[in-house]
Amino acid sequence: MSAGTIHGVGLGPGAPDLLSVRADRLVRGARHVAYFRKAGRPGQARRIADGMLRADAIELPMEYPVTTEIPLTDPRYNAILSAFYAQCTDRLLALAQAGEDVVVLCEGDPFFYGSFMHLHTRLSGRVPVAVVPGITGMAGAWNATGQPITWGDDVLTIAMATLPEEELVRRIRDTDALVVMKIGRNLAKLRRAVAAAGREDEAWLVEHAAMPEQRVTPLAEATHVTPYFSILLIHGRGRRP
């Protein structure tokens, strides 16, 4: 029996009509559909695919054992997640080895800060694995502002708000255009870093890009931010005709 294929399918930033033709075909035709979610939540990837799955699709939710309950610096964090990804890999591996294809729903692009990467490294070389690119959340965010993110020779930096504050200040100060992700509880720190870099008047917060609840706010006017699906942007001002 030939092994089935594990497909990591990028669903884009949130709107179902932003899926690629290939992604749409795979999602609608899949008999086994896996996706990550927080315990007790439907999961953003599953929400994007709502109404697309065939009636007899077998769903395989993969629930994170931790999200923000343990600091990233705590050694337990990596240990718990490593065991979790190993368990998820075993589930998918068993299906593929039985000849079944599996579609893993992925927010944005599977290879851009996504959980699917941790499955890919564990599955590669054992069963066939394929990746379908998706529009990233940051692309949805900068399009929501109605302004190009880069011009000419602009350098674009992508940073995580989880970085130390002094590192954020350096990155913000030294780049032309900026994307900051994983803001969540780090808004106060990020605001201080942007101000210290002298760029507060250039910064925008985009929440739920390409979703019905999309909101675009100048950083200076933002008092809070949604824990998930929020991105900070600073647009480049580089060379142009």
matplotlib code that plots the C-alpha trace (Angstrom):
import matplotlib.pyplot as plt

x = [0.0, 1.4, 1.4, -1.0, 0.2, 0.0, -0.9, -0.1, -2.6, -2.2, -5.7, -4.5, -5.2, -8.9, -11.3, -12.3, -12.2, -8.5, -7.6, -5.7, -7.5, -5.3, -6.0, -9.7, -9.7, -7.8, -9.9, -13.2, -12.1, -10.4, -11.7, -9.3, -8.9, -6.6, -6.2, -4.7, -6.8, -6.8, -8.7, -12.4, -12.1, -13.1, -9.8, -9.1, -8.1, -11.3, -13.3, -11.9, -12.8, -16.3, -18.8, -16.1, -15.7, -17.4, -20.3, -18.3, -15.1, -13.3, -12.0, -8.8, -8.5, -5.1, -5.4, -2.4, -1.6, -0.3, -0.5, 0.4, 0.0, 3.8, 6.5, 8.4, 11.6, 10.4, 12.1, 8.7, 7.3, 9.4, 9.2, 5.4, 5.1, 7.7, 5.7, 2.5, 3.9, 5.2, 1.8, 0.2, 2.8, 2.0, -1.7, -1.0, 1.7, -0.7, -3.3, -0.7, 0.9, -2.6, -2.9, -5.0, -4.4, -4.7, -5.2, -3.8, -5.5, -3.0, -3.6, -1.7, 1.3, 2.4, 6.0, 5.7, 5.7, 3.1, 2.6, 2.7, 6.4, 6.9, 4.9, 6.8, 10.2, 8.9, 7.1, 9.6, 11.3, 8.8, 5.7, 5.0, 4.4, 3.3, 2.8, 0.4, 1.4, -1.0, -1.3, 0.3, -1.5, 1.0, 0.1, -3.6, -2.7, -0.7, -3.3, -5.9, -4.1, -4.4, -0.7, 2.3, 4.5, 7.8, 9.1, 12.2, 15.2, 13.3, 14.4, 11.5, 12.0, 9.7, 10.0, 8.1, 6.8, 8.1, 11.7, 13.4, 12.5, 16.0, 16.2, 12.8, 14.1, 17.1, 15.2, 12.6, 15.2, 17.3, 14.8, 12.8, 9.6, 8.4, 6.0, 5.6, 3.7, 2.6, 1.7, -0.9, 0.2, 3.3, 1.5, 2.8, 6.4, 6.0, 4.6, 7.6, 10.0, 8.3, 8.4, 12.1, 12.9, 11.2, 8.6, 5.3, 3.7, 4.4, 3.0, -0.4, -2.1, -4.2, -6.5, -8.3, -7.0, -9.2, -11.9, -15.3, -14.1, -11.0, -9.8, -7.0, -5.8, -2.9, -0.7, -0.9, -4.7, -4.7, -5.6, -5.8, -5.3, -6.9, -4.7, -4.6, -4.6, -3.0, 0.0, 1.9, 3.1, 5.4, 5.4, 8.6, 9.1, 11.8, 12.8, 10.0, 9.7]
y = [0.0, 3.4, 6.1, 9.0, 12.6, 15.1, 18.5, 21.7, 24.1, 27.8, 29.4, 33.1, 35.9, 35.1, 35.6, 32.3, 33.9, 34.6, 30.9, 29.8, 27.6, 24.6, 25.2, 25.5, 22.2, 20.3, 21.6, 20.8, 17.3, 16.2, 13.2, 13.8, 17.4, 18.4, 21.8, 23.4, 25.2, 26.4, 24.1, 25.2, 27.2, 26.3, 27.5, 30.3, 27.9, 25.9, 29.0, 30.1, 26.7, 26.8, 25.6, 24.2, 20.7, 17.8, 16.2, 13.1, 14.8, 13.4, 16.3, 16.0, 18.9, 19.3, 21.3, 23.1, 22.0, 25.6, 29.0, 31.8, 30.0, 29.4, 32.0, 31.2, 31.3, 28.5, 25.2, 23.4, 25.4, 23.7, 20.3, 20.4, 21.6, 19.2, 16.3, 17.7, 18.0, 14.5, 13.2, 15.1, 13.7, 10.2, 10.7, 12.0, 9.4, 6.6, 7.9, 8.5, 5.0, 3.5, 5.2, 8.2, 11.7, 14.4, 18.2, 20.3, 23.7, 26.5, 30.2, 32.4, 30.5, 27.2, 28.1, 31.6, 31.3, 28.6, 25.5, 23.2, 23.7, 21.6, 18.8, 19.1, 18.6, 15.5, 14.0, 14.8, 11.7, 9.4, 10.0, 12.4, 15.9, 18.8, 22.5, 24.9, 28.5, 31.0, 34.8, 35.9, 37.8, 40.7, 41.1, 41.3, 43.9, 46.2, 46.0, 47.0, 50.3, 51.2, 52.1, 50.2, 48.7, 49.2, 51.4, 51.2, 50.1, 50.0, 47.3, 45.4, 44.0, 41.4, 41.2, 39.5, 41.7, 39.0, 40.2, 42.1, 45.8, 47.1, 44.7, 46.0, 49.6, 48.7, 46.9, 49.6, 52.4, 50.6, 49.6, 51.4, 49.4, 47.3, 44.4, 43.4, 40.2, 38.4, 41.6, 40.3, 41.2, 43.0, 46.2, 48.4, 47.3, 47.7, 51.2, 52.2, 50.7, 52.5, 55.8, 55.3, 54.7, 58.0, 56.4, 56.5, 58.9, 56.4, 53.3, 51.6, 48.7, 46.3, 43.8, 40.9, 41.8, 40.5, 39.5, 41.1, 42.7, 44.3, 47.4, 49.8, 52.3, 54.7, 53.3, 56.7, 56.2, 52.6, 51.8, 48.1, 45.3, 42.0, 39.2, 37.5, 38.6, 42.0, 43.4, 46.6, 48.3, 51.1, 51.9, 52.5, 55.8, 54.8, 55.7, 56.1, 57.6]
z = [0.0, -1.0, 1.7, 1.7, 1.6, 4.4, 2.8, 4.8, 3.2, 3.6, 4.1, 3.9, 6.4, 7.2, 4.2, 2.6, -0.9, -0.5, -0.7, -3.8, -6.3, -5.2, -1.5, -2.2, -4.1, -1.4, 1.5, -0.2, -1.3, 1.9, 3.8, 6.8, 7.9, 10.8, 12.4, 15.5, 18.1, 21.6, 24.0, 24.1, 20.9, 17.4, 16.0, 13.5, 10.7, 11.1, 11.1, 7.8, 6.3, 7.7, 5.1, 2.8, 4.2, 2.7, 4.7, 5.6, 6.4, 9.5, 11.6, 13.7, 16.1, 17.6, 20.9, 22.2, 25.8, 26.6, 24.9, 27.3, 30.6, 30.8, 29.9, 26.7, 28.7, 31.0, 30.0, 30.5, 27.6, 24.9, 26.6, 26.7, 23.1, 21.8, 23.3, 21.8, 18.3, 18.6, 19.4, 16.5, 14.2, 15.3, 14.6, 11.1, 10.4, 11.2, 8.7, 5.9, 6.4, 6.1, 2.7, 3.7, 2.6, 5.3, 4.8, 7.7, 7.7, 8.3, 8.9, 6.6, 5.0, 6.5, 6.4, 8.0, 11.8, 11.6, 13.8, 10.7, 10.4, 13.6, 12.0, 8.7, 10.3, 12.0, 9.0, 6.2, 4.9, 6.6, 4.4, 1.5, 2.7, 0.4, 1.2, -0.4, 0.1, 1.5, 1.6, 4.9, 7.6, 7.3, 3.6, 4.6, 7.2, 5.0, 2.3, 4.9, 5.5, 1.8, 1.6, 0.1, 2.7, 0.7, -2.1, -4.1, -2.0, 1.3, 3.7, 5.4, 8.9, 10.5, 14.3, 17.1, 20.0, 22.3, 21.7, 24.5, 24.6, 23.7, 20.8, 19.5, 19.8, 17.7, 15.0, 14.7, 14.5, 11.9, 9.3, 6.6, 6.8, 9.8, 10.6, 14.2, 15.0, 18.2, 20.0, 22.5, 26.0, 24.7, 23.5, 26.3, 25.7, 21.9, 22.3, 24.4, 21.9, 19.0, 20.9, 21.9, 18.2, 17.4, 15.0, 17.0, 14.5, 11.6, 13.3, 12.7, 14.4, 12.2, 13.9, 12.2, 8.8, 5.9, 8.4, 9.0, 12.3, 10.7, 12.4, 11.5, 14.1, 14.5, 17.3, 19.1, 19.4, 20.4, 24.0, 23.8, 21.2, 20.5, 22.0, 18.6, 14.9, 15.6, 13.6, 13.9, 10.7, 9.7, 6.0, 4.1, 2.3, -0.1, -3.7, -6.3, -9.8]

ax = plt.figure().add_subplot(projection="3d")
ax.plot(x, y, z, "-o")
ax.set_aspect("equal")
plt.show()
